Amino acid sequence: MKQTGRRTFLRLIAGAAVSGSVLDGLLRKTGSQPLGPASTQAADGLKLGLISDLNGSYGSTDYSSAVERGVTLLMQQQPDLVLCAGDMVAGQKRSLTNSQLKAMWAGFEQSVWAPLQKAGVALLPAIGNHDGSSQQHQGGWIYGRERQQADLFWGKHRGNLQSGFIESKRFPFQYVWRRPGLFVVVIDASSANVDSTQRQWIQKALNSTHRQPEDLCLVMGHLPLTAFSEGRARAGECISNPQELAGLLRGAGVDLVISGHHHAWYPSESMGLRLLSLGAMGSGPRRIIGSGVFSPPSLTLLEWSRPSELISETTIDLNTLQPITNNDLPAQVSVPGFPVARRRSMQWQRSSLI
């Protein structure tokens, strides 16, 4: 697929200063709802940027042009917050030295975190398997040095998020963050093992007295509850014992569960929950199970109109800068041994039943 060059993209961004949104014209062509002016945020609304899987090959310190376009688009759109479902750097290789690990996080800071911060856009991270996998062997972390470097990097930058923390003792691996109208629980799904101790913590977090009935409640972790892409429908690539965790989330009234890792954009309903499997923002597109559809580099913009309770998701192909429709996605993703996921609408209401 032919990529739009950075110069062309920047011209589109410049033109958005006049038109109100770089995407409005594109959305009109596809019949989708315009995103509205990027320069203003409605007092009764919320806009979120959702991204995942930015990393390149092991040890990489630079990022693809798709990531660059995505960051520029987020800067222009000015969401209230960006949520990243993991794999910000290219670790999960034990031979990488501490210097290399630090260099990867420095590359992420330069290419992603710093530009967003300069634009006034905060980023909430979930830790992915390439950032600091929670895999263990004989009671110890297999990728302990990587987890330490992730902890050091985000410890240095946690002040930018400080006002929203409800519970942050284990930040950046698991924590609770809130702003009026939004309640986010980030879990450590950097491996398939979301153990009983963490599940108890999740249940307590979702029942926090800080959570308000009008809050949009999101749970974000790297690995998904079920399989979406070819090559990832196997043990270790999805959260173990997903039905139990899904029951916990369902009982707590979670509005949306966000994941990455499978490099496959697929908005779905499964186990009584709304799921959103994000496409990779960077490299490594994968084919959705049961179809010939490959997910291009993408990001998702989620907008919530609070008076109507309507949530709209717009996913952008970062090669073409065109919104992606879900028409070509399979009606369901079904593979033996994993819960069935059924394609859902990209517009939904919090009050509606799954």
FENZIQUI-V757903 format. One record per residue. N is the residue number from 1. PHI is phi in whole degrees, -180 to 180 (* if undefined). OMEGA is omega in degrees with one decimal (none if undefined). NEAR is the number of other ideal C-beta (glycine too) atoms within 8 Angstrom. Layout:
BEGIN
n=N phi=PHI omega=OMEGA near=NEAR
n=N phi=PHI omega=OMEGA near=NEAR
END
This chain:
BEGIN
n=1 phi=* omega=-176.0 near=5
n=2 phi=-70 omega=-178.1 near=5
n=3 phi=-93 omega=173.8 near=7
n=4 phi=-80 omega=-178.0 near=9
n=5 phi=-69 omega=-178.9 near=6
n=6 phi=-61 omega=-178.4 near=8
n=7 phi=-63 omega=177.9 near=6
n=8 phi=-63 omega=-179.3 near=8
n=9 phi=-64 omega=179.6 near=12
n=10 phi=-65 omega=175.3 near=9
n=11 phi=-66 omega=176.0 near=8
n=12 phi=-63 omega=179.0 near=10
n=13 phi=-62 omega=179.4 near=12
n=14 phi=-62 omega=178.9 near=7
n=15 phi=-65 omega=-179.2 near=9
n=16 phi=-67 omega=178.7 near=12
n=17 phi=-61 omega=179.1 near=6
n=18 phi=-92 omega=-172.7 near=5
n=19 phi=-81 omega=179.0 near=9
n=20 phi=104 omega=179.2 near=9
n=21 phi=-154 omega=178.9 near=12
n=22 phi=-63 omega=-174.9 near=14
n=23 phi=-100 omega=-172.8 near=13
n=24 phi=-56 omega=-179.7 near=12
n=25 phi=-63 omega=178.7 near=7
n=26 phi=-63 omega=-178.6 near=11
n=27 phi=-68 omega=178.5 near=13
n=28 phi=-62 omega=-179.1 near=9
n=29 phi=-62 omega=-177.5 near=6
n=30 phi=-96 omega=179.3 near=9
n=31 phi=80 omega=179.3 near=4
n=32 phi=-85 omega=-179.0 near=9
n=33 phi=-76 omega=177.3 near=7
n=34 phi=-59 omega=-178.2 near=9
n=35 phi=-79 omega=-178.6 near=13
n=36 phi=91 omega=-177.5 near=10
n=37 phi=-59 omega=178.9 near=6
n=38 phi=-74 omega=-174.4 near=12
n=39 phi=-80 omega=-179.4 near=5
n=40 phi=-130 omega=174.9 near=6
n=41 phi=-120 omega=-179.5 near=7
n=42 phi=-65 omega=-179.1 near=7
n=43 phi=-64 omega=-177.8 near=4
n=44 phi=-104 omega=-179.2 near=6
n=45 phi=-136 omega=-178.7 near=10
n=46 phi=-150 omega=176.0 near=10
n=47 phi=-126 omega=179.9 near=14
n=48 phi=-122 omega=169.0 near=14
n=49 phi=-99 omega=-178.2 near=15
n=50 phi=-121 omega=-177.1 near=14
n=51 phi=-136 omega=177.8 near=14
n=52 phi=-164 omega=169.0 near=17
n=53 phi=54 omega=-178.9 near=16
n=54 phi=-91 omega=-166.2 near=14
n=55 phi=-71 omega=172.3 near=12
n=56 phi=-100 omega=-178.3 near=9
n=57 phi=-73 omega=-176.3 near=6
n=58 phi=-49 omega=176.5 near=8
n=59 phi=84 omega=-177.4 near=9
n=60 phi=-61 omega=176.6 near=12
n=61 phi=-115 omega=177.5 near=7
n=62 phi=-115 omega=-172.2 near=6
n=63 phi=-130 omega=-176.0 near=12
n=64 phi=-71 omega=177.1 near=9
n=65 phi=-64 omega=177.9 near=7
n=66 phi=-64 omega=176.7 near=13
n=67 phi=-64 omega=178.6 near=15
n=68 phi=-60 omega=178.1 near=11
n=69 phi=-65 omega=179.6 near=13
n=70 phi=-64 omega=178.6 near=13
n=71 phi=-63 omega=179.0 near=12
n=72 phi=-62 omega=178.9 near=12
n=73 phi=-64 omega=177.8 near=14
n=74 phi=-65 omega=177.6 near=15
n=75 phi=-61 omega=179.8 near=11
n=76 phi=-72 omega=-176.3 near=10
n=77 phi=-74 omega=177.0 near=14
n=78 phi=52 omega=175.1 near=11
n=79 phi=-66 omega=176.7 near=11
n=80 phi=-64 omega=-174.9 near=8
n=81 phi=-165 omega=171.2 near=12
n=82 phi=-111 omega=174.5 near=14
n=83 phi=-108 omega=179.3 near=15
n=84 phi=-113 omega=-175.4 near=12
n=85 phi=-87 omega=169.6 near=17
n=86 phi=108 omega=-174.8 near=19
n=87 phi=59 omega=176.9 near=15
n=88 phi=-85 omega=178.2 near=12
n=89 phi=-127 omega=-167.2 near=13
n=90 phi=-111 omega=179.7 near=10
n=91 phi=-92 omega=-172.8 near=15
n=92 phi=67 omega=174.3 near=8
n=93 phi=-144 omega=-169.4 near=7
n=94 phi=-68 omega=179.8 near=5
n=95 phi=-80 omega=177.8 near=4
n=96 phi=-67 omega=-178.9 near=11
n=97 phi=-80 omega=176.4 near=6
n=98 phi=-60 omega=178.0 near=7
n=99 phi=-64 omega=177.8 near=6
n=100 phi=-66 omega=179.0 near=9
n=101 phi=-63 omega=177.6 near=14
n=102 phi=-63 omega=-179.8 near=9
n=103 phi=-66 omega=178.4 near=9
n=104 phi=-64 omega=179.4 near=15
n=105 phi=-68 omega=175.0 near=13
n=106 phi=-65 omega=177.1 near=9
n=107 phi=-66 omega=177.0 near=13
n=108 phi=-64 omega=179.4 near=14
n=109 phi=-61 omega=-177.1 near=10
n=110 phi=-69 omega=-171.9 near=7
n=111 phi=-88 omega=-172.0 near=12
n=112 phi=-124 omega=-171.7 near=14
n=113 phi=-65 omega=-175.9 near=9
n=114 phi=-64 omega=177.3 near=9
n=115 phi=-59 omega=178.9 near=11
n=116 phi=-66 omega=179.1 near=14
n=117 phi=-62 omega=178.8 near=11
n=118 phi=-61 omega=178.9 near=6
n=119 phi=-83 omega=178.8 near=9
n=120 phi=80 omega=-178.6 near=5
n=121 phi=-110 omega=179.9 near=13
n=122 phi=-80 omega=-179.2 near=9
n=123 phi=-126 omega=173.2 near=12
n=124 phi=-100 omega=-178.6 near=13
n=125 phi=-99 omega=158.8 near=11
n=126 phi=-113 omega=-177.2 near=16
n=127 phi=-86 omega=179.0 near=14
n=128 phi=-99 omega=-179.2 near=17
n=129 phi=-64 omega=178.2 near=13
n=130 phi=-86 omega=176.8 near=12
n=131 phi=-91 omega=-176.6 near=15
n=132 phi=177 omega=-174.3 near=15
n=133 phi=-60 omega=178.4 near=14
n=134 phi=-89 omega=175.4 near=12
n=135 phi=-59 omega=-179.2 near=10
n=136 phi=-126 omega=174.5 near=9
n=137 phi=-144 omega=-179.5 near=6
n=138 phi=52 omega=174.4 near=4
n=139 phi=82 omega=-179.8 near=4
n=140 phi=-123 omega=178.2 near=7
n=141 phi=-72 omega=175.8 near=8
n=142 phi=-67 omega=-178.6 near=9
n=143 phi=-114 omega=-176.4 near=12
n=144 phi=-60 omega=-179.9 near=8
n=145 phi=-67 omega=178.4 near=8
n=146 phi=-68 omega=176.6 near=14
n=147 phi=-66 omega=178.6 near=14
n=148 phi=-65 omega=-179.9 near=9
n=149 phi=-68 omega=175.6 near=14
n=150 phi=-63 omega=178.8 near=14
n=151 phi=-63 omega=180.0 near=11
n=152 phi=-65 omega=-178.2 near=9
n=153 phi=-63 omega=-176.0 near=11
n=154 phi=-75 omega=172.7 near=11
n=155 phi=-63 omega=178.7 near=8
n=156 phi=-67 omega=-173.7 near=6
n=157 phi=-109 omega=-175.5 near=9
n=158 phi=-66 omega=179.3 near=12
n=159 phi=-60 omega=179.6 near=5
n=160 phi=-70 omega=-178.7 near=7
n=161 phi=-115 omega=-166.5 near=11
n=162 phi=-53 omega=-173.1 near=7
n=163 phi=-66 omega=-177.2 near=4
n=164 phi=-96 omega=-174.4 near=8
n=165 phi=-68 omega=170.0 near=12
n=166 phi=-102 omega=177.4 near=11
n=167 phi=-147 omega=-172.2 near=8
n=168 phi=-141 omega=-177.3 near=10
n=169 phi=-61 omega=-178.5 near=5
n=170 phi=-107 omega=177.2 near=7
n=171 phi=-57 omega=8.7 near=11
n=172 phi=-95 omega=-173.0 near=11
n=173 phi=-81 omega=173.8 near=13
n=174 phi=-152 omega=-176.1 near=10
n=175 phi=-167 omega=178.2 near=14
n=176 phi=-124 omega=-177.3 near=14
n=177 phi=-135 omega=-178.4 near=12
n=178 phi=-141 omega=163.8 near=12
n=179 phi=-135 omega=-177.7 near=8
n=180 phi=-52 omega=179.3 near=4
n=181 phi=92 omega=-176.1 near=9
n=182 phi=-142 omega=179.6 near=13
n=183 phi=-129 omega=-174.1 near=13
n=184 phi=-120 omega=173.0 near=13
n=185 phi=-112 omega=178.8 near=13
n=186 phi=-102 omega=-177.9 near=14
n=187 phi=-110 omega=177.4 near=12
n=188 phi=-90 omega=176.0 near=11
n=189 phi=-111 omega=178.3 near=12
n=190 phi=-81 omega=167.9 near=14
n=191 phi=-146 omega=-178.1 near=10
n=192 phi=-71 omega=-173.1 near=10
n=193 phi=-91 omega=168.7 near=8
n=194 phi=-102 omega=-166.2 near=13
n=195 phi=-76 omega=-174.9 near=6
n=196 phi=-63 omega=178.7 near=5
n=197 phi=-63 omega=179.0 near=6
n=198 phi=-70 omega=178.9 near=11
n=199 phi=-64 omega=175.3 near=12
n=200 phi=-65 omega=177.6 near=8
n=201 phi=-64 omega=179.5 near=9
n=202 phi=-60 omega=-179.7 near=16
n=203 phi=-62 omega=178.1 near=10
n=204 phi=-64 omega=-178.9 near=8
n=205 phi=-62 omega=-177.8 near=11
n=206 phi=-71 omega=177.7 near=15
n=207 phi=-100 omega=-179.3 near=7
n=208 phi=-59 omega=176.2 near=11
n=209 phi=-69 omega=178.0 near=3
n=210 phi=-76 omega=179.7 near=8
n=211 phi=-76 omega=-179.0 near=10
n=212 phi=-105 omega=-178.4 near=6
n=213 phi=-57 omega=-178.1 near=3
n=214 phi=-85 omega=-179.4 near=5
n=215 phi=-72 omega=166.7 near=10
n=216 phi=-74 omega=-173.8 near=12
n=217 phi=-104 omega=-179.7 near=14
n=218 phi=-117 omega=170.7 near=14
n=219 phi=-118 omega=-176.7 near=15
n=220 phi=-129 omega=173.8 near=14
n=221 phi=-153 omega=-172.3 near=15
n=222 phi=-75 omega=179.8 near=15
n=223 phi=-74 omega=-179.0 near=13
n=224 phi=-86 omega=177.2 near=13
n=225 phi=-81 omega=178.9 near=14
n=226 phi=-148 omega=-172.8 near=14
n=227 phi=-89 omega=179.3 near=14
n=228 phi=-126 omega=-171.7 near=14
n=229 phi=-123 omega=176.1 near=14
n=230 phi=-60 omega=-179.4 near=8
n=231 phi=90 omega=-179.4 near=5
n=232 phi=-116 omega=178.8 near=13
n=233 phi=-89 omega=179.5 near=12
n=234 phi=-155 omega=-178.6 near=6
n=235 phi=-57 omega=178.5 near=5
n=236 phi=95 omega=-178.3 near=6
n=237 phi=-103 omega=175.4 near=11
n=238 phi=-135 omega=179.4 near=14
n=239 phi=-63 omega=178.5 near=12
n=240 phi=-71 omega=-179.8 near=8
n=241 phi=50 omega=-174.7 near=6
n=242 phi=-69 omega=-177.0 near=13
n=243 phi=-61 omega=179.9 near=8
n=244 phi=-64 omega=179.5 near=8
n=245 phi=-65 omega=178.2 near=13
n=246 phi=-61 omega=178.2 near=14
n=247 phi=-62 omega=177.7 near=9
n=248 phi=-64 omega=-178.2 near=12
n=249 phi=-68 omega=179.6 near=13
n=250 phi=-64 omega=-179.8 near=11
n=251 phi=-64 omega=-179.4 near=6
n=252 phi=-89 omega=176.6 near=10
n=253 phi=70 omega=177.6 near=7
n=254 phi=-70 omega=-177.2 near=12
n=255 phi=-82 omega=-175.5 near=9
n=256 phi=-156 omega=175.9 near=12
n=257 phi=-109 omega=-173.4 near=13
n=258 phi=-111 omega=179.2 near=13
n=259 phi=-143 omega=174.2 near=18
n=260 phi=-128 omega=171.0 near=17
n=261 phi=74 omega=-176.3 near=16
n=262 phi=-89 omega=175.7 near=13
n=263 phi=54 omega=-176.0 near=12
n=264 phi=-143 omega=178.2 near=13
n=265 phi=-78 omega=179.8 near=11
n=266 phi=-156 omega=173.9 near=13
n=267 phi=-79 omega=-170.3 near=13
n=268 phi=-145 omega=170.0 near=14
n=269 phi=-123 omega=-179.6 near=10
n=270 phi=-158 omega=176.9 near=13
n=271 phi=55 omega=178.6 near=11
n=272 phi=77 omega=-179.6 near=7
n=273 phi=-125 omega=166.7 near=13
n=274 phi=-86 omega=178.2 near=12
n=275 phi=-117 omega=171.8 near=16
n=276 phi=-134 omega=172.6 near=13
n=277 phi=-88 omega=-177.0 near=15
n=278 phi=-83 omega=170.8 near=17
n=279 phi=-72 omega=176.5 near=16
n=280 phi=-70 omega=174.2 near=17
n=281 phi=-76 omega=-178.9 near=15
n=282 phi=-100 omega=-173.3 near=13
n=283 phi=-92 omega=173.7 near=10
n=284 phi=86 omega=177.7 near=7
n=285 phi=-61 omega=179.9 near=11
n=286 phi=-123 omega=-179.3 near=14
n=287 phi=-86 omega=177.9 near=11
n=288 phi=-71 omega=-177.6 near=16
n=289 phi=-56 omega=176.2 near=13
n=290 phi=81 omega=-179.6 near=8
n=291 phi=-152 omega=174.3 near=9
n=292 phi=-100 omega=-173.9 near=4
n=293 phi=-86 omega=171.9 near=9
n=294 phi=-99 omega=179.2 near=8
n=295 phi=-86 omega=177.0 near=14
n=296 phi=-75 omega=171.5 near=12
n=297 phi=-56 omega=-173.5 near=15
n=298 phi=-155 omega=166.8 near=15
n=299 phi=-141 omega=-178.9 near=15
n=300 phi=-122 omega=172.4 near=14
n=301 phi=-107 omega=179.7 near=15
n=302 phi=-111 omega=178.4 near=11
n=303 phi=-122 omega=-178.7 near=14
n=304 phi=-122 omega=173.6 near=14
n=305 phi=-93 omega=-170.0 near=12
n=306 phi=-64 omega=-179.8 near=10
n=307 phi=-61 omega=-178.1 near=5
n=308 phi=-92 omega=-176.4 near=6
n=309 phi=64 omega=-177.5 near=10
n=310 phi=-85 omega=175.0 near=9
n=311 phi=-108 omega=178.2 near=15
n=312 phi=-120 omega=176.4 near=11
n=313 phi=-111 omega=174.9 near=12
n=314 phi=-123 omega=179.9 near=14
n=315 phi=-107 omega=-173.2 near=13
n=316 phi=-110 omega=171.6 near=14
n=317 phi=-72 omega=-175.2 near=12
n=318 phi=-82 omega=169.5 near=15
n=319 phi=-82 omega=-173.2 near=11
n=320 phi=-108 omega=-173.1 near=9
n=321 phi=63 omega=176.4 near=14
n=322 phi=-99 omega=170.8 near=8
n=323 phi=-62 omega=178.8 near=12
n=324 phi=-102 omega=173.3 near=10
n=325 phi=-91 omega=178.9 near=7
n=326 phi=-93 omega=-177.6 near=9
n=327 phi=-62 omega=-177.0 near=4
n=328 phi=-88 omega=179.1 near=6
n=329 phi=-76 omega=177.0 near=10
n=330 phi=-63 omega=-178.6 near=10
n=331 phi=-62 omega=174.7 near=5
n=332 phi=-155 omega=174.3 near=9
n=333 phi=-114 omega=-175.0 near=14
n=334 phi=-134 omega=178.4 near=7
n=335 phi=-145 omega=-178.0 near=9
n=336 phi=-54 omega=176.9 near=3
n=337 phi=92 omega=-179.0 near=4
n=338 phi=-131 omega=176.9 near=10
n=339 phi=-60 omega=177.5 near=10
n=340 phi=-71 omega=175.0 near=9
n=341 phi=-114 omega=-178.7 near=15
n=342 phi=-110 omega=179.1 near=9
n=343 phi=-57 omega=178.7 near=11
n=344 phi=-123 omega=177.3 near=9
n=345 phi=-71 omega=176.0 near=6
n=346 phi=-90 omega=171.7 near=10
n=347 phi=-125 omega=-176.9 near=8
n=348 phi=-155 omega=179.4 near=10
n=349 phi=-116 omega=-178.7 near=8
n=350 phi=-58 omega=-174.6 near=8
n=351 phi=-78 omega=-176.3 near=4
n=352 phi=-77 omega=178.5 near=6
n=353 phi=-79 omega=176.6 near=2
n=354 phi=-76 omega=none near=6
END
